[in-house]
């Protein structure tokens, strides 16, 4: 519910800025809004894991509990996919995804407070240069 309120607030702010240059909402901000279940504008470890598991279930098209490269856009040659495939089986298990997400969380949480702020996420996932 709070996520919808936050998203509606962002949309209202953008709509109200007629005449002024519209702010660009980044992919990182969208991801934060979507995963922020309690609306505090930070991501806890449980919010990150819940979002990852929702993504896993949605991507596991054949329901076998594994993400094959074809289910996630044929990423078999993508270093992110192959590095996370700990058993080198050509697919990602729930355990491999959890391990990767926990490692990512720890690396991104540079202040060690147990939450990911927008600033930390922007450092970890910088916007592409135009």
N, C-alpha and C positions, 0 to 999 in steps of 0.2 A: 504494500500500500504506500509506504513512504517513498519507495523508489518511483512510483508513478507520480507522486506529488512533486518529487525533486525533478523528474523529467518534465513535468508540466510547468514547473517554475522556470526551468531553463528555457523552455519554448516561449513562455510569456515574456521573459526578459529579452530574448532575441526579437520577438515580435514588436516589443515596445521601443526598440532602438531604431525606429524608422528615421531616415535621414542620416544617421550615423553609420559608420562602417560596421557591418555585421561581424560579430565575433565568430571565428571558426572553432567549432567543437572538434577536438582531436579524437582519433580512435581510442587513445588512452583514456580520455574523459568518458567516452561512451562506455568503454569496458568497465570503468570504475562505477558509473551509474548503474549499469546492468548487474554487476556482481555485489553491490553494496546493499545487502538485505535489510540492514537496520537504518540506512539513510544517514550515517554519521560522516560520510564523505571520506572514509578510510576503509581499508579492507583488512579484516582479521584473517587468521589462518583458516578458520572454519568457513568463512565466506569464499575464500579462494578455493578451498577443497570442494565445497558445494558446487561452485561454478564449474570447476574442472569435471566433476562427476556428471553434472548435467550435460556438459559438452561431450563427454565420453559416451554416455547413453545415446545422445542424439546422433553421434557419428557412427556408432556401432550398428550399421545398417542390417547386418545379418544376425545380430543378437547373440553372437558366439562369445562375447566377453573379451574380444580382442579387436584392436584397431589395426586393420591392414592398411597399407599405404594407399590403396585405391579408395578406401572409405574416407580418407582425409585429403583427397586430391592428388593421389599418386606422388607422395613425397618420399619414395624409397631412396632417392639420391640426396635428399635434403639432410644436411648434417644434424639438424635438430632432431629429426626423426631417428636417424641411425644411431646417434649418440645416446638417445633415450632407450633404445632397444637393447637393454642390458644383456639379454640372452642371445642376441643376434638371430632371433627366430623370424625376422621379417615382419613382425607385428608388435604392437604395444599392448601389454596387459594392464589391468587396473593397477596392479602393484607398481609397474614401471611408471605409469602416469603419476601416481601418488608420490613416488620417490622423486621424480623430476620436479613436481610442483612444490614439494617441501624444500628441495634444494634451491629452487628459484626464489621462494619466499624468503629463505634465510639470506640469500645473497642480496636481494632487493631491499630488505629491511635494514638499511645501513645504520639507523640510530638504535636498533635493537629493542624497540618498544613493543614489538609483537603486532604491529599494524603497518600496512603499506599506505603511505600518503600519496597524494597526487604528485608531489615533488619527487618522491622516490621512484614512482612509476615512470615519470617523464625522463628521469636519468637512465633508468633501465631500458626504456623503449623510446628513444628520441624520435621526434618527428622527422620524416625524410626531407632532405634538402630539395628544394624545387629547382 
